Amino acid sequence: MDKKDVMAIAEGLRLIEQGVETIQGVMREKKIKSIKDIAEELIPFFKADDDSLSESVIKHLGK
């Protein structure tokens, strides 16, 4: 690995850390105890959607 690779990995780890902090913040705020609880709420939400939300999430994740 060269310096560019190490920097890319470090940036990826920083983004993961930010994501985890965001998820934990929402979980604390909503008093959600587990990832399973989140999935149980998200799955029906996505299934009921007309795919516009799913596409929006996919586009956001693709950034």
N, CA, C and O atoms as a MOPAC input file, in Angstrom:
PM7 MOZYME 1SCF
protein

 N      0.84300 1    -1.18100 1     0.00000 1
 C      0.00000 1     0.00000 1     0.00000 1
 C      0.88700 1     1.24200 1     0.00000 1
 O      1.96600 1     1.27500 1     0.59100 1
 N      0.39100 1     2.23200 1    -0.67400 1
 C      1.11000 1     3.50500 1    -0.64300 1
 C      0.32400 1     4.52000 1     0.19300 1
 O     -0.73200 1     4.21000 1     0.74400 1
 N      0.86400 1     5.72900 1     0.26900 1
 C      0.24700 1     6.77000 1     1.10500 1
 C     -1.19100 1     7.06200 1     0.66800 1
 O     -2.06200 1     7.29400 1     1.50600 1
 N     -1.43600 1     7.05000 1    -0.63800 1
 C     -2.78200 1     7.31300 1    -1.17500 1
 C     -3.77000 1     6.26200 1    -0.65800 1
 O     -4.89000 1     6.59800 1    -0.27400 1
 N     -3.36100 1     5.01000 1    -0.65000 1
 C     -4.21700 1     3.92100 1    -0.16700 1
 C     -4.53400 1     4.08500 1     1.31400 1
 O     -5.68000 1     3.91600 1     1.73400 1
 N     -3.51700 1     4.41400 1     2.10100 1
 C     -3.69800 1     4.59900 1     3.53900 1
 C     -4.65500 1     5.76500 1     3.79400 1
 O     -5.51900 1     5.67300 1     4.66600 1
 N     -4.51000 1     6.85100 1     3.04800 1
 C     -5.39000 1     8.00700 1     3.20900 1
 C     -6.82800 1     7.65700 1     2.82900 1
 O     -7.76900 1     8.10000 1     3.48800 1
 N     -7.00100 1     6.87400 1     1.78600 1
 C     -8.34300 1     6.46100 1     1.37500 1
 C     -8.99000 1     5.59500 1     2.45700 1
 O    -10.17200 1     5.75700 1     2.75900 1
 N     -8.23500 1     4.69700 1     3.02700 1
 C     -8.74200 1     3.84900 1     4.10600 1
 C     -9.09400 1     4.69200 1     5.32200 1
 O    -10.13700 1     4.48600 1     5.94300 1
 N     -8.23500 1     5.63500 1     5.66300 1
 C     -8.49000 1     6.50800 1     6.81500 1
 C     -9.77100 1     7.31600 1     6.59300 1
 O    -10.56200 1     7.48000 1     7.52200 1
 N     -9.97900 1     7.81000 1     5.40400 1
 C    -11.19900 1     8.56000 1     5.08500 1
 C    -12.42400 1     7.65700 1     5.20100 1
 O    -13.45100 1     8.06900 1     5.74000 1
 N    -12.32100 1     6.44700 1     4.70600 1
 C    -13.43000 1     5.50000 1     4.82200 1
 C    -13.76800 1     5.20200 1     6.26700 1
 O    -14.94300 1     5.12600 1     6.63000 1
 N    -12.75500 1     5.03300 1     7.09300 1
 C    -12.98500 1     4.78600 1     8.51900 1
 C    -13.63700 1     5.99100 1     9.19300 1
 O    -14.48800 1     5.83200 1    10.06800 1
 N    -13.23700 1     7.19200 1     8.78500 1
 C    -13.83900 1     8.40900 1     9.33800 1
 C    -15.32600 1     8.47000 1     8.99100 1
 O    -16.15200 1     8.82000 1     9.83400 1
 N    -15.65900 1     8.12900 1     7.75300 1
 C    -17.05900 1     8.13900 1     7.32600 1
 C    -17.87800 1     7.08500 1     8.07500 1
 O    -19.02400 1     7.33700 1     8.44800 1
 N    -17.29700 1     5.91700 1     8.29300 1
 C    -17.97400 1     4.87400 1     9.07000 1
 C    -18.24300 1     5.37900 1    10.48500 1
 O    -19.33900 1     5.20200 1    11.01700 1
 N    -17.24200 1     6.00300 1    11.08600 1
 C    -17.39600 1     6.51700 1    12.45000 1
 C    -18.51900 1     7.55900 1    12.51300 1
 O    -19.32900 1     7.54500 1    13.44100 1
 N    -18.56700 1     8.45100 1    11.54000 1
 C    -19.63200 1     9.45700 1    11.50300 1
 C    -20.99300 1     8.79400 1    11.36300 1
 O    -21.95600 1     9.19800 1    12.01600 1
 N    -21.07400 1     7.77500 1    10.51100 1
 C    -22.33400 1     7.05900 1    10.32100 1
 C    -22.79500 1     6.37500 1    11.59200 1
 O    -23.97600 1     6.41800 1    11.93800 1
 N    -21.86900 1     5.74900 1    12.27900 1
 C    -22.20300 1     5.06900 1    13.53400 1
 C    -22.69400 1     6.08800 1    14.56300 1
 O    -23.66700 1     5.83600 1    15.27400 1
 N    -22.02300 1     7.23600 1    14.64200 1
 C    -22.44700 1     8.27200 1    15.58100 1
 C    -23.85300 1     8.77200 1    15.25400 1
 O    -24.65500 1     9.00900 1    16.15800 1
 N    -24.15100 1     8.93100 1    13.97500 1
 C    -25.48400 1     9.36900 1    13.55600 1
 C    -26.53300 1     8.34000 1    13.94500 1
 O    -27.57300 1     8.68500 1    14.50700 1
 N    -26.25900 1     7.08200 1    13.64500 1
 C    -27.19500 1     6.00300 1    13.97200 1
 C    -27.41300 1     5.92900 1    15.48100 1
 O    -28.55100 1     5.81700 1    15.93700 1
 N    -26.33800 1     5.99100 1    16.25200 1
 C    -26.46000 1     5.91900 1    17.70500 1
 C    -27.24900 1     7.10100 1    18.25700 1
 O    -28.01800 1     6.94200 1    19.20500 1
 N    -27.06700 1     8.27600 1    17.67900 1
 C    -27.81500 1     9.45600 1    18.11500 1
 C    -29.30600 1     9.29000 1    17.91700 1
 O    -30.09900 1     9.60400 1    18.80400 1
 N    -29.68600 1     8.79600 1    16.75000 1
 C    -31.10600 1     8.56300 1    16.47600 1
 C    -31.65200 1     7.47800 1    17.39500 1
 O    -32.76000 1     7.59700 1    17.91900 1
 N    -30.87400 1     6.42500 1    17.58500 1
 C    -31.32000 1     5.33600 1    18.46300 1
 C    -31.53700 1     5.84100 1    19.88700 1
 O    -32.52000 1     5.47500 1    20.53100 1
 N    -30.62400 1     6.68100 1    20.38200 1
 C    -30.79300 1     7.23300 1    21.73900 1
 C    -32.03000 1     8.12700 1    21.80600 1
 O    -32.83100 1     8.03300 1    22.73500 1
 N    -32.16900 1     8.99100 1    20.80700 1
 C    -33.28700 1     9.94100 1    20.78100 1
 C    -34.63400 1     9.22100 1    20.74400 1
 O    -35.57900 1     9.61700 1    21.42600 1
 N    -34.70900 1     8.16400 1    19.94600 1
 C    -35.96600 1     7.42400 1    19.77200 1
 C    -36.07400 1     6.23900 1    20.72500 1
 O    -37.04000 1     5.47700 1    20.67800 1
 N    -35.07100 1     6.09200 1    21.59200 1
 C    -35.03100 1     4.99300 1    22.56500 1
 C    -35.13400 1     3.62100 1    21.89000 1
 O    -35.86000 1     2.73500 1    22.34200 1
 N    -34.38900 1     3.47900 1    20.80700 1
 C    -34.32800 1     2.21900 1    20.06800 1
 C    -33.17500 1     1.41000 1    20.65300 1
 O    -32.06200 1     1.91800 1    20.79600 1
 N    -33.44100 1     0.16100 1    20.98900 1
 C    -32.45400 1    -0.65500 1    21.69700 1
 C    -31.53200 1    -1.45700 1    20.78100 1
 O    -30.39700 1    -1.74900 1    21.15700 1
 N    -32.00600 1    -1.82000 1    19.57600 1
 C    -31.16700 1    -2.68800 1    18.74300 1
 C    -31.35200 1    -2.39600 1    17.25700 1
 O    -32.32600 1    -1.76900 1    16.84100 1
 N    -30.39500 1    -2.86500 1    16.47800 1
 C    -30.47800 1    -2.75100 1    15.02000 1
 C    -31.68500 1    -3.53400 1    14.51300 1
 O    -32.31800 1    -3.12600 1    13.54000 1
 N    -32.00800 1    -4.63800 1    15.15000 1
 C    -33.17700 1    -5.43700 1    14.76500 1
 C    -34.45000 1    -4.59000 1    14.86700 1
 O    -35.32500 1    -4.67900 1    14.00500 1
 N    -34.55200 1    -3.77600 1    15.90800 1
 C    -35.71100 1    -2.89600 1    16.05900 1
 C    -35.79200 1    -1.89300 1    14.91000 1
 O    -36.87900 1    -1.58400 1    14.42100 1
 N    -34.64500 1    -1.39300 1    14.48900 1
 C    -34.61200 1    -0.45300 1    13.36200 1
 C    -35.09100 1    -1.15300 1    12.09100 1
 O    -35.91800 1    -0.61700 1    11.35300 1
 N    -34.57100 1    -2.34300 1    11.84500 1
 C    -34.95100 1    -3.09500 1    10.64100 1
 C    -36.44500 1    -3.38500 1    10.62100 1
 O    -37.08700 1    -3.28700 1     9.57500 1
 N    -36.99300 1    -3.73900 1    11.76800 1
 C    -38.42500 1    -4.03400 1    11.84200 1
 C    -39.26600 1    -2.81900 1    11.45300 1
 O    -40.35100 1    -2.97200 1    10.89200 1
 N    -38.77500 1    -1.62200 1    11.74700 1
 C    -39.49200 1    -0.41400 1    11.37000 1
 C    -39.22800 1    -0.01900 1     9.92400 1
 O    -40.13400 1     0.45800 1     9.24100 1
 N    -38.00200 1    -0.20900 1     9.44700 1
 C    -37.65100 1     0.23400 1     8.09900 1
 C    -38.23500 1    -0.64100 1     6.99700 1
 O    -38.67800 1    -0.12500 1     5.97100 1
 N    -38.24100 1    -1.94400 1     7.19400 1
 C    -38.68400 1    -2.85500 1     6.12700 1
 C    -40.10100 1    -2.54100 1     5.66500 1
 O    -40.31200 1    -2.36500 1     4.46500 1
 N    -41.08600 1    -2.46200 1     6.56800 1
 C    -42.43700 1    -2.12900 1     6.09400 1
 C    -42.51100 1    -0.73600 1     5.47200 1
 O    -43.28100 1    -0.50900 1     4.53800 1
 N    -41.71200 1     0.19100 1     5.99000 1
 C    -41.69800 1     1.55200 1     5.47100 1
 C    -41.25000 1     1.55100 1     4.01700 1
 O    -41.86000 1     2.21300 1     3.17800 1
 N    -40.19100 1     0.81500 1     3.71500 1
 C    -39.70600 1     0.72800 1     2.34300 1
 C    -40.68200 1    -0.03300 1     1.44900 1
 O    -40.88500 1     0.34500 1     0.29500 1
 N    -41.28500 1    -1.09800 1     1.97000 1
 C    -42.22400 1    -1.87500 1     1.16300 1
 C    -43.46000 1    -1.05700 1     0.79900 1
 O    -44.01200 1    -1.21800 1    -0.29000 1
 N    -43.89700 1    -0.18200 1     1.70300 1
 C    -45.09600 1     0.62000 1     1.45900 1
 C    -44.82400 1     1.78000 1     0.51000 1
 O    -45.75100 1     2.34200 1    -0.07400 1
 N    -43.57500 1     2.13000 1     0.36000 1
 C    -43.19800 1     3.26200 1    -0.48000 1
 C    -43.32300 1     2.90500 1    -1.94600 1
 O    -43.25600 1     1.73200 1    -2.31400 1
 N    -43.50300 1     3.91300 1    -2.78200 1
 C    -43.64200 1     3.67800 1    -4.22200 1
 C    -42.29800 1     3.65600 1    -4.94300 1
 O    -42.21400 1     3.99100 1    -6.12400 1
 N    -41.28500 1     3.27300 1    -4.25000 1
 C    -39.91700 1     3.17200 1    -4.76200 1
 C    -39.19000 1     4.51000 1    -4.83900 1
 O    -37.97900 1     4.53700 1    -5.06100 1
 N    -39.90500 1     5.62500 1    -4.66100 1
 C    -39.20400 1     6.90900 1    -4.72400 1
 C    -38.26300 1     7.06000 1    -3.53800 1
 O    -37.16600 1     7.59800 1    -3.68700 1
 N    -38.67500 1     6.59400 1    -2.36300 1
 C    -37.79600 1     6.66900 1    -1.19900 1
 C    -36.59900 1     5.75500 1    -1.39200 1
 O    -35.46300 1     6.13800 1    -1.11400 1
 N    -36.86000 1     4.54500 1    -1.86900 1
 C    -35.76500 1     3.59400 1    -2.09500 1
 C    -34.75000 1     4.17900 1    -3.07400 1
 O    -33.54500 1     4.08000 1    -2.84600 1
 N    -35.22300 1     4.77900 1    -4.15000 1
 C    -34.32800 1     5.37800 1    -5.12800 1
 C    -33.56200 1     6.54000 1    -4.51500 1
 O    -32.37500 1     6.72400 1    -4.78600 1
 N    -34.24100 1     7.31600 1    -3.69400 1
 C    -33.58900 1     8.43700 1    -3.03500 1
 C    -32.47600 1     7.96000 1    -2.11700 1
 O    -31.39100 1     8.54200 1    -2.10900 1
 N    -32.72600 1     6.91800 1    -1.34700 1
 C    -31.71600 1     6.37000 1    -0.44300 1
 C    -30.54300 1     5.81100 1    -1.24300 1
 O    -29.38400 1     6.03400 1    -0.89300 1
 N    -30.84400 1     5.08800 1    -2.31300 1
 C    -29.79200 1     4.51100 1    -3.15900 1
 C    -28.92100 1     5.62300 1    -3.74300 1
 O    -27.69500 1     5.51100 1    -3.75200 1
 N    -29.54500 1     6.69100 1    -4.22900 1
 C    -28.77200 1     7.80300 1    -4.79300 1
 C    -27.91500 1     8.44600 1    -3.71100 1
 O    -26.75700 1     8.78700 1    -3.95200 1
 N    -28.48100 1     8.61100 1    -2.52000 1
 C    -27.73100 1     9.23100 1    -1.41900 1
 C    -26.53100 1     8.37100 1    -1.04800 1
 O    -25.44100 1     8.89600 1    -0.82000 1
 N    -26.71600 1     7.06900 1    -0.98600 1
 C    -25.62200 1     6.17400 1    -0.61800 1
 C    -24.56000 1     6.10700 1    -1.69700 1
 O    -23.40300 1     5.79100 1    -1.42000 1
 N    -24.95000 1     6.40500 1    -2.92500 1
 C    -24.00300 1     6.34800 1    -4.04200 1
 C    -23.06300 1     7.53600 1    -4.11700 1
 O    -22.14500 1     7.54500 1    -4.93700 1
 N    -23.27400 1     8.54500 1    -3.27000 1
 C    -22.42800 1     9.74200 1    -3.30200 1
 C    -20.99300 1     9.41700 1    -3.00300 1
 O    -20.14700 1    10.31200 1    -2.99000 1

